[in-house]
């Protein structure tokens, strides 16, 4: 299992959090996600590329992933 932490700009309210949470949870391979203003932590299977998570977040609204880090467990 991997955990990817993303720094996200463009988030301003609970609606932003919910939009990202819903989009990320729908990705195949996502085990869990925790979304807060400005960041997200996504636990996922090794088969899910980080680029897919980044693209999904950015397509969920006017959001920009400015940094990310991936750790493997």
Short mmCIF file of the C-alpha atoms (twelve columns), coordinates in Angstrom:
data_MODEL
# 
_entry.id   MODEL 
# 
loop_
_atom_site.group_PDB 
_atom_site.id 
_atom_site.type_symbol 
_atom_site.label_atom_id 
_atom_site.label_alt_id 
_atom_site.label_comp_id 
_atom_site.label_asym_id 
_atom_site.label_seq_id 
_atom_site.Cartn_x 
_atom_site.Cartn_y 
_atom_site.Cartn_z 
_atom_site.pdbx_PDB_model_num 
ATOM 1  C CA . UNK A 1  0.000   0.000  0.000   1 
ATOM 2  C CA . UNK A 2  1.129   3.558  -0.744  1 
ATOM 3  C CA . UNK A 3  0.222   6.863  0.817   1 
ATOM 4  C CA . UNK A 4  0.427   10.006 -1.284  1 
ATOM 5  C CA . UNK A 5  0.247   13.425 0.344   1 
ATOM 6  C CA . UNK A 6  -0.661  16.349 -1.905  1 
ATOM 7  C CA . UNK A 7  -0.471  20.101 -1.380  1 
ATOM 8  C CA . UNK A 8  -3.431  21.717 -3.148  1 
ATOM 9  C CA . UNK A 9  -4.126  25.359 -3.951  1 
ATOM 10 C CA . UNK A 10 -7.537  26.766 -4.842  1 
ATOM 11 C CA . UNK A 11 -9.441  25.157 -1.967  1 
ATOM 12 C CA . UNK A 12 -11.568 27.634 -0.019  1 
ATOM 13 C CA . UNK A 13 -14.461 25.834 1.681   1 
ATOM 14 C CA . UNK A 14 -16.168 22.570 2.616   1 
ATOM 15 C CA . UNK A 15 -17.601 22.269 -0.903  1 
ATOM 16 C CA . UNK A 16 -14.054 22.170 -2.271  1 
ATOM 17 C CA . UNK A 17 -13.124 19.457 0.222   1 
ATOM 18 C CA . UNK A 18 -16.209 17.415 -0.680  1 
ATOM 19 C CA . UNK A 19 -15.606 17.747 -4.442  1 
ATOM 20 C CA . UNK A 20 -12.060 16.447 -4.118  1 
ATOM 21 C CA . UNK A 21 -13.029 13.705 -1.659  1 
ATOM 22 C CA . UNK A 22 -15.761 12.383 -3.951  1 
ATOM 23 C CA . UNK A 23 -13.542 12.439 -7.036  1 
ATOM 24 C CA . UNK A 24 -10.613 10.715 -5.320  1 
ATOM 25 C CA . UNK A 25 -12.762 8.057  -3.643  1 
ATOM 26 C CA . UNK A 26 -14.122 7.075  -7.065  1 
ATOM 27 C CA . UNK A 27 -10.641 6.176  -8.337  1 
ATOM 28 C CA . UNK A 28 -10.044 2.421  -8.568  1 
ATOM 29 C CA . UNK A 29 -7.382  1.435  -6.057  1 
ATOM 30 C CA . UNK A 30 -8.080  4.122  -3.457  1 
ATOM 31 C CA . UNK A 31 -8.313  2.594  0.010   1 
ATOM 32 C CA . UNK A 32 -8.879  5.761  2.042   1 
ATOM 33 C CA . UNK A 33 -8.496  9.511  1.720   1 
ATOM 34 C CA . UNK A 34 -8.365  12.410 4.145   1 
ATOM 35 C CA . UNK A 35 -8.948  15.850 2.666   1 
ATOM 36 C CA . UNK A 36 -8.352  19.141 4.500   1 
ATOM 37 C CA . UNK A 37 -8.074  22.692 3.230   1 
ATOM 38 C CA . UNK A 38 -4.833  22.839 1.299   1 
ATOM 39 C CA . UNK A 39 -3.885  19.168 1.438   1 
ATOM 40 C CA . UNK A 40 -4.928  15.596 0.876   1 
ATOM 41 C CA . UNK A 41 -3.612  12.260 2.083   1 
ATOM 42 C CA . UNK A 42 -4.566  9.276  -0.079  1 
ATOM 43 C CA . UNK A 43 -3.935  5.639  0.821   1 
ATOM 44 C CA . UNK A 44 -3.983  3.515  -2.307  1 
ATOM 45 C CA . UNK A 45 -2.867  0.301  -3.940  1 
ATOM 46 C CA . UNK A 46 0.521   0.216  -5.643  1 
ATOM 47 C CA . UNK A 47 -1.200  -0.115 -9.018  1 
ATOM 48 C CA . UNK A 48 -2.691  3.396  -8.893  1 
ATOM 49 C CA . UNK A 49 -0.249  5.915  -10.425 1 
ATOM 50 C CA . UNK A 50 0.259   9.168  -8.521  1 
ATOM 51 C CA . UNK A 51 -0.348  11.082 -11.769 1 
ATOM 52 C CA . UNK A 52 -3.907  9.706  -11.827 1 
ATOM 53 C CA . UNK A 53 -4.549  11.106 -8.351  1 
ATOM 54 C CA . UNK A 54 -3.067  14.493 -9.303  1 
ATOM 55 C CA . UNK A 55 -5.141  14.699 -12.495 1 
ATOM 56 C CA . UNK A 56 -8.306  13.707 -10.647 1 
ATOM 57 C CA . UNK A 57 -7.827  16.422 -8.022  1 
ATOM 58 C CA . UNK A 58 -7.115  19.067 -10.647 1 
ATOM 59 C CA . UNK A 59 -10.144 18.027 -12.707 1 
ATOM 60 C CA . UNK A 60 -12.463 18.178 -9.670  1 
ATOM 61 C CA . UNK A 61 -12.547 21.988 -9.749  1 
ATOM 62 C CA . UNK A 62 -10.281 25.022 -9.920  1 
ATOM 63 C CA . UNK A 63 -7.573  23.212 -7.964  1 
ATOM 64 C CA . UNK A 64 -3.851  22.938 -8.567  1 
ATOM 65 C CA . UNK A 65 -1.590  20.317 -7.004  1 
ATOM 66 C CA . UNK A 66 1.562   22.248 -6.147  1 
ATOM 67 C CA . UNK A 67 3.531   19.393 -4.546  1 
ATOM 68 C CA . UNK A 68 3.197   15.735 -3.650  1 
ATOM 69 C CA . UNK A 69 5.121   13.047 -1.810  1 
ATOM 70 C CA . UNK A 70 4.594   9.308  -1.955  1 
ATOM 71 C CA . UNK A 71 5.519   6.791  0.713   1 
ATOM 72 C CA . UNK A 72 5.358   3.003  0.465   1 
ATOM 73 C CA . UNK A 73 4.347   0.745  3.329   1 
# 
